[in-house]
Protein backbone atom coordinates (compact mmCIF):
# COMPACT_ATOMS: atom_id res chain seq x y z
CA UNK A 1 0.00 0.00 0.00
CA UNK A 2 1.33 3.51 -0.72
CA UNK A 3 2.73 5.40 2.23
CA UNK A 4 2.52 9.19 2.54
CA UNK A 5 5.52 11.29 3.41
CA UNK A 6 6.72 11.30 7.00
CA UNK A 7 8.28 14.51 8.28
CA UNK A 8 11.38 14.30 10.50
CA UNK A 9 12.49 17.16 12.72
CA UNK A 10 16.18 17.84 13.52
CA UNK A 11 15.72 16.32 16.98
CA UNK A 12 14.90 12.95 15.38
CA UNK A 13 11.29 13.22 16.49
CA UNK A 14 9.01 11.66 13.90
CA UNK A 15 6.02 13.86 13.23
CA UNK A 16 3.33 13.20 10.64
CA UNK A 17 1.49 16.39 9.70
CA UNK A 18 -2.17 16.43 8.72
CA UNK A 19 -4.25 19.48 7.78
CA UNK A 20 -5.71 20.03 11.25
CA UNK A 21 -3.35 18.17 13.58
CA UNK A 22 0.06 16.54 13.93
CA UNK A 23 0.97 13.05 15.10
CA UNK A 24 4.14 12.52 17.10
CA UNK A 25 5.25 8.93 16.63
CA UNK A 26 8.16 8.42 19.03
CA UNK A 27 7.39 5.62 21.45
CA UNK A 28 4.92 3.91 19.11
CA UNK A 29 5.89 0.68 17.38
CA UNK A 30 3.50 1.25 14.49
CA UNK A 31 3.75 4.58 12.72
CA UNK A 32 1.07 6.42 10.76
CA UNK A 33 0.25 4.43 7.63
CA UNK A 34 -2.33 4.06 4.90
CA UNK A 35 -4.36 1.43 6.79
CA UNK A 36 -5.06 3.62 9.79
CA UNK A 37 -5.89 6.66 7.68
CA UNK A 38 -8.24 4.61 5.51
CA UNK A 39 -10.10 3.33 8.55
CA UNK A 40 -10.30 6.74 10.21
CA UNK A 41 -11.72 8.27 7.05
CA UNK A 42 -14.02 5.34 6.12
CA UNK A 43 -15.72 4.39 9.39
CA UNK A 44 -19.37 5.45 9.56
CA UNK A 45 -19.65 8.23 12.15
CA UNK A 46 -23.38 8.82 11.60
CA UNK A 47 -25.04 9.29 15.02
CA UNK A 48 -21.76 8.34 16.72
CA UNK A 49 -21.69 10.20 20.03
CA UNK A 50 -19.49 7.74 21.93
CA UNK A 51 -16.57 6.15 20.06
CA UNK A 52 -13.86 3.69 21.10
CA UNK A 53 -10.55 3.18 19.27
CA UNK A 54 -9.08 -0.19 20.23
CA UNK A 55 -5.27 -0.32 20.21
CA UNK A 56 -5.16 3.39 19.55
CA UNK A 57 -1.35 3.62 19.27
CA UNK A 58 -0.43 7.15 18.19
CA UNK A 59 -4.11 8.13 18.44
CA UNK A 60 -4.33 9.00 14.75
CA UNK A 61 -7.63 7.17 14.10
CA UNK A 62 -9.24 8.55 17.26
CA UNK A 63 -8.22 12.11 16.32
CA UNK A 64 -9.48 11.64 12.75
CA UNK A 65 -12.84 10.52 14.12
CA UNK A 66 -12.89 13.57 16.39
CA UNK A 67 -12.36 15.80 13.36
CA UNK A 68 -15.16 14.10 11.43
CA UNK A 69 -17.72 13.79 14.24
CA UNK A 70 -17.79 17.15 15.99
CA UNK A 71 -20.14 16.02 18.77
CA UNK A 72 -18.45 12.71 19.53
CA UNK A 73 -16.51 11.77 22.65
CA UNK A 74 -13.69 9.42 21.68
CA UNK A 75 -11.84 7.03 23.99
CA UNK A 76 -8.70 5.21 22.94
CA UNK A 77 -7.56 2.08 24.77
CA UNK A 78 -3.88 1.14 24.53
CA UNK A 79 -1.95 -1.66 26.24
CA UNK A 80 1.55 -0.22 25.71
CA UNK A 81 2.54 2.37 28.32
CA UNK A 82 4.95 4.33 26.10
CA UNK A 83 2.50 4.41 23.18
CA UNK A 84 -0.23 5.56 25.54
CA UNK A 85 1.97 8.44 26.70
CA UNK A 86 2.61 9.50 23.10
CA UNK A 87 -1.08 9.19 22.28
CA UNK A 88 -2.06 11.43 25.21
CA UNK A 89 0.40 14.07 23.99
CA UNK A 90 -1.03 13.91 20.46
CA UNK A 91 -4.59 14.15 21.74
CA UNK A 92 -3.79 17.08 24.03
CA UNK A 93 -2.07 18.95 21.19
CA UNK A 94 -4.96 18.44 18.77
CA UNK A 95 -7.83 20.93 18.29
CA UNK A 96 -10.19 18.29 19.71
CA UNK A 97 -8.45 17.67 23.04
CA UNK A 98 -11.58 18.20 25.14
CA UNK A 99 -13.28 15.23 23.44
CA UNK A 100 -10.38 12.75 23.45
CA UNK A 101 -9.04 10.40 26.11
CA UNK A 102 -6.46 7.59 26.09
CA UNK A 103 -6.81 4.76 28.59
CA UNK A 104 -3.79 2.59 29.46
CA UNK A 105 -5.30 -0.90 29.71
CA UNK A 106 -5.62 -4.23 27.94
CA UNK A 107 -8.91 -4.29 26.04
CA UNK A 108 -9.97 -7.42 27.92
CA UNK A 109 -9.70 -5.66 31.30
CA UNK A 110 -11.34 -2.48 30.06
CA UNK A 111 -14.32 -4.39 28.66
CA UNK A 112 -14.85 -6.08 32.04
CA UNK A 113 -14.51 -2.97 34.18
CA UNK A 114 -16.24 -0.19 32.25
CA UNK A 115 -19.98 0.33 32.14
CA UNK A 116 -19.74 2.59 29.12
CA UNK A 117 -21.19 1.51 25.78
CA UNK A 118 -20.31 2.89 22.37
CA UNK A 119 -22.05 3.82 19.14
CA UNK A 120 -18.90 3.08 17.13
CA UNK A 121 -15.81 0.99 17.75
CA UNK A 122 -12.84 1.23 15.38
CA UNK A 123 -9.77 -0.99 15.32
CA UNK A 124 -6.73 -1.49 13.11
CA UNK A 125 -6.02 -4.85 14.75
CA UNK A 126 -3.01 -7.16 14.92
CA UNK A 127 -3.22 -9.77 12.20
CA UNK A 128 -0.15 -12.04 12.07
CA UNK A 129 -1.07 -15.33 13.73
CA UNK A 130 2.10 -17.24 12.93
CA UNK A 131 5.62 -16.92 11.63
CA UNK A 132 8.89 -15.98 13.29
CA UNK A 133 8.81 -13.24 15.92
CA UNK A 134 11.29 -10.39 15.56
CA UNK A 135 13.44 -9.07 18.38
CA UNK A 136 11.27 -5.95 18.61
CA UNK A 137 8.81 -7.11 21.26
CA UNK A 138 6.53 -4.06 21.14
CA UNK A 139 6.15 -4.36 17.36
CA UNK A 140 5.37 -8.08 17.82
CA UNK A 141 2.58 -7.20 20.23
CA UNK A 142 1.06 -4.90 17.64
CA UNK A 143 1.44 -7.07 14.55
CA UNK A 144 0.90 -10.52 16.04
CA UNK A 145 -2.27 -11.61 17.79
CA UNK A 146 -0.42 -12.17 21.06
CA UNK A 147 -2.02 -9.67 23.42
CA UNK A 148 -5.31 -9.36 21.50
CA UNK A 149 -6.60 -12.60 19.98
CA UNK A 150 -9.41 -12.12 17.45
CA UNK A 151 -11.91 -13.86 19.73
CA UNK A 152 -11.16 -11.40 22.54
CA UNK A 153 -11.55 -8.47 20.16
CA UNK A 154 -14.93 -9.71 18.95
CA UNK A 155 -16.36 -10.61 22.35
CA UNK A 156 -15.17 -7.33 23.90
CA UNK A 157 -16.66 -5.36 21.02
CA UNK A 158 -20.03 -7.07 21.46
CA UNK A 159 -19.93 -6.25 25.15
CA UNK A 160 -19.03 -2.60 24.56
CA UNK A 161 -21.30 -1.82 21.60
CA UNK A 162 -24.74 -0.35 21.97
CA UNK A 163 -27.62 -2.28 20.40
CA UNK A 164 -27.33 -0.33 17.15
CA UNK A 165 -23.59 0.23 17.38
CA UNK A 166 -21.02 -0.59 14.70
CA UNK A 167 -17.59 -2.20 14.73
CA UNK A 168 -15.31 -1.04 11.88
CA UNK A 169 -11.91 -2.60 11.19
CA UNK A 170 -9.30 -2.95 8.44
CA UNK A 171 -7.41 -6.16 7.70
CA UNK A 172 -5.43 -7.76 4.86
CA UNK A 173 -7.63 -9.80 2.51
CA UNK A 174 -7.12 -13.32 3.91
CA UNK A 175 -7.15 -12.22 7.55
CA UNK A 176 -10.26 -10.14 6.86
CA UNK A 177 -12.12 -13.10 5.35
CA UNK A 178 -11.14 -15.26 8.32
CA UNK A 179 -12.26 -12.56 10.75
CA UNK A 180 -15.58 -12.25 8.93
CA UNK A 181 -16.16 -16.01 9.29
CA UNK A 182 -15.22 -15.94 12.98
CA UNK A 183 -17.52 -13.02 13.74
CA UNK A 184 -20.52 -15.02 12.54
CA UNK A 185 -19.95 -17.43 15.44
CA UNK A 186 -20.50 -14.55 17.88
CA UNK A 187 -23.86 -13.58 16.38
CA UNK A 188 -22.28 -10.54 14.74
CA UNK A 189 -23.27 -9.57 11.19
CA UNK A 190 -21.08 -8.09 8.46
CA UNK A 191 -23.05 -5.22 6.92
CA UNK A 192 -20.45 -3.48 4.74
CA UNK A 193 -17.24 -4.43 2.92
CA UNK A 194 -14.96 -2.14 0.93
CA UNK A 195 -12.30 -3.98 -1.06
CA UNK A 196 -9.12 -1.89 -1.28
CA UNK A 197 -6.69 -2.13 -4.21
CA UNK A 198 -3.48 -0.13 -4.64
CA UNK A 199 -4.15 -0.01 -8.42
CA UNK A 200 -6.98 -1.19 -10.66
CA UNK A 201 -5.01 -4.12 -12.07
CA UNK A 202 -3.74 -5.28 -8.67
CA UNK A 203 -5.46 -7.84 -6.42
CA UNK A 204 -7.47 -6.82 -3.37
CA UNK A 205 -4.99 -6.05 -0.58
CA UNK A 206 -7.17 -4.84 2.27
CA UNK A 207 -10.74 -5.18 3.47
CA UNK A 208 -12.57 -2.43 5.32
CA UNK A 209 -15.24 -4.25 7.30
CA UNK A 210 -18.28 -3.10 9.25
CA UNK A 211 -20.13 -5.35 11.71
CA UNK A 212 -23.41 -4.87 13.60
CA UNK A 213 -25.47 -6.82 16.10
CA UNK A 214 -28.59 -6.69 13.96
CA UNK A 215 -28.64 -8.38 10.52
CA UNK A 216 -28.85 -6.11 7.47
CA UNK A 217 -28.28 -6.55 3.74
CA UNK A 218 -24.56 -6.61 2.98
CA UNK A 219 -23.25 -3.56 1.07
CA UNK A 220 -20.05 -4.08 -0.93
CA UNK A 221 -17.93 -1.67 -2.94
CA UNK A 222 -14.35 -1.10 -4.10
CA UNK A 223 -11.70 1.54 -3.47
CA UNK A 224 -8.73 1.94 -5.82
CA UNK A 225 -6.01 4.16 -4.38
CA UNK A 226 -4.00 5.30 -7.37
CA UNK A 227 -3.53 5.11 -11.13
CA UNK A 228 -0.34 3.83 -12.75
CA UNK A 229 1.85 6.79 -11.84
CA UNK A 230 3.09 7.13 -8.26
CA UNK A 231 0.96 9.51 -6.16
CA UNK A 232 -1.54 9.87 -9.02
CA UNK A 233 -4.52 9.23 -6.76
CA UNK A 234 -8.03 8.31 -7.84
CA UNK A 235 -10.98 10.64 -7.28
CA UNK A 236 -12.48 8.19 -4.76
CA UNK A 237 -9.30 8.10 -2.68
CA UNK A 238 -8.92 11.89 -2.80
CA UNK A 239 -12.54 12.35 -1.77
CA UNK A 240 -12.07 9.98 1.17
CA UNK A 241 -8.82 11.46 2.50
CA UNK A 242 -8.68 15.08 1.29
CA UNK A 243 -9.79 16.50 4.64
CA UNK A 244 -6.66 15.01 6.24
CA UNK A 245 -3.63 14.74 3.96
CA UNK A 246 -1.77 18.01 3.40
CA UNK A 247 -1.30 17.60 -0.34
CA UNK A 248 -4.71 16.21 -1.26
PEDAGI-V604726 format. One record per residue. N is the residue number from 0. RES is the residue in three letters. D_LAST is the distance of its C-alpha to the last C-alpha in Angstrom with 1 decimal. Layout:
n=[N,N]
res=[RES,RES]
d_last=[D_LAST,D_LAST]
This chain:
n=[0,1,2,3,4,5,6,7,8,9,10,11,12,13,14,15,16,17,18,19,20,21,22,23,24,25,26,27,28,29,30,31,32,33,34,35,36,37,38,39,40,41,42,43,44,45,46,47,48,49,50,51,52,53,54,55,56,57,58,59,60,61,62,63,64,65,66,67,68,69,70,71,72,73,74,75,76,77,78,79,80,81,82,83,84,85,86,87,88,89,90,91,92,93,94,95,96,97,98,99,100,101,102,103,104,105,106,107,108,109,110,111,112,113,114,115,116,117,118,119,120,121,122,123,124,125,126,127,128,129,130,131,132,133,134,135,136,137,138,139,140,141,142,143,144,145,146,147,148,149,150,151,152,153,154,155,156,157,158,159,160,161,162,163,164,165,166,167,168,169,170,171,172,173,174,175,176,177,178,179,180,181,182,183,184,185,186,187,188,189,190,191,192,193,194,195,196,197,198,199,200,201,202,203,204,205,206,207,208,209,210,211,212,213,214,215,216,217,218,219,220,221,222,223,224,225,226,227,228,229,230,231,232,233,234,235,236,237,238,239,240,241,242,243,244,245,246,247]
res=[UNK,UNK,UNK,UNK,UNK,UNK,UNK,UNK,UNK,UNK,UNK,UNK,UNK,UNK,UNK,UNK,UNK,UNK,UNK,UNK,UNK,UNK,UNK,UNK,UNK,UNK,UNK,UNK,UNK,UNK,UNK,UNK,UNK,UNK,UNK,UNK,UNK,UNK,UNK,UNK,UNK,UNK,UNK,UNK,UNK,UNK,UNK,UNK,UNK,UNK,UNK,UNK,UNK,UNK,UNK,UNK,UNK,UNK,UNK,UNK,UNK,UNK,UNK,UNK,UNK,UNK,UNK,UNK,UNK,UNK,UNK,UNK,UNK,UNK,UNK,UNK,UNK,UNK,UNK,UNK,UNK,UNK,UNK,UNK,UNK,UNK,UNK,UNK,UNK,UNK,UNK,UNK,UNK,UNK,UNK,UNK,UNK,UNK,UNK,UNK,UNK,UNK,UNK,UNK,UNK,UNK,UNK,UNK,UNK,UNK,UNK,UNK,UNK,UNK,UNK,UNK,UNK,UNK,UNK,UNK,UNK,UNK,UNK,UNK,UNK,UNK,UNK,UNK,UNK,UNK,UNK,UNK,UNK,UNK,UNK,UNK,UNK,UNK,UNK,UNK,UNK,UNK,UNK,UNK,UNK,UNK,UNK,UNK,UNK,UNK,UNK,UNK,UNK,UNK,UNK,UNK,UNK,UNK,UNK,UNK,UNK,UNK,UNK,UNK,UNK,UNK,UNK,UNK,UNK,UNK,UNK,UNK,UNK,UNK,UNK,UNK,UNK,UNK,UNK,UNK,UNK,UNK,UNK,UNK,UNK,UNK,UNK,UNK,UNK,UNK,UNK,UNK,UNK,UNK,UNK,UNK,UNK,UNK,UNK,UNK,UNK,UNK,UNK,UNK,UNK,UNK,UNK,UNK,UNK,UNK,UNK,UNK,UNK,UNK,UNK,UNK,UNK,UNK,UNK,UNK,UNK,UNK,UNK,UNK,UNK,UNK,UNK,UNK,UNK,UNK,UNK,UNK,UNK,UNK,UNK,UNK,UNK,UNK,UNK,UNK,UNK,UNK,UNK,UNK,UNK,UNK,UNK,UNK]
d_last=[16.9,14.1,13.6,10.8,12.3,14.9,16.2,20.0,22.2,25.6,27.4,25.9,24.1,21.0,18.2,14.7,12.6,10.3,9.6,13.1,15.0,15.9,17.6,20.7,21.7,25.3,27.8,25.7,26.5,23.2,20.1,16.5,15.6,13.8,16.8,16.8,13.1,13.9,17.1,15.9,13.5,16.1,19.3,21.2,21.6,23.8,26.9,26.0,27.9,28.8,26.4,27.2,25.0,27.4,27.1,24.4,24.3,21.9,21.3,17.6,18.1,20.5,18.4,15.5,18.3,19.6,16.5,16.6,20.4,21.7,25.3,25.2,27.0,25.5,27.8,26.9,29.8,29.9,32.9,32.2,33.4,31.4,28.1,29.2,29.8,26.3,24.8,27.0,25.9,22.1,23.1,25.3,22.8,20.2,20.3,21.8,24.6,27.4,26.2,25.6,28.3,28.7,32.0,33.6,35.4,35.7,34.4,37.9,39.5,37.1,37.6,41.3,41.5,39.0,40.0,36.5,34.9,31.3,29.5,26.7,26.8,23.8,24.4,22.9,26.5,28.5,29.3,31.6,35.1,37.0,37.0,37.9,36.7,35.3,36.8,33.8,35.1,32.2,29.8,32.5,32.6,28.9,28.8,32.3,33.8,36.4,35.9,34.2,35.8,34.3,37.4,37.0,33.4,34.4,37.6,36.0,33.2,36.0,37.9,35.0,33.5,34.9,36.6,33.5,31.0,28.3,27.6,24.1,23.7,22.0,24.3,24.8,26.5,30.1,29.9,28.1,30.9,33.5,32.1,32.1,35.8,36.7,35.3,37.6,40.5,39.5,39.6,35.8,34.1,30.9,29.4,25.9,24.5,21.1,21.6,18.6,18.7,16.7,17.7,19.9,23.0,22.8,24.6,23.3,22.3,21.5,22.7,21.3,24.6,25.8,29.5,31.9,35.5,36.4,36.3,34.0,33.2,30.5,27.2,25.4,22.3,20.0,16.4,15.5,12.5,12.5,14.9,17.5,15.6,13.9,10.1,10.5,8.9,10.8,10.3,11.7,9.4,6.2,8.7,9.9,7.3,4.9,7.8,7.8,5.5,5.8,3.8,0.0]
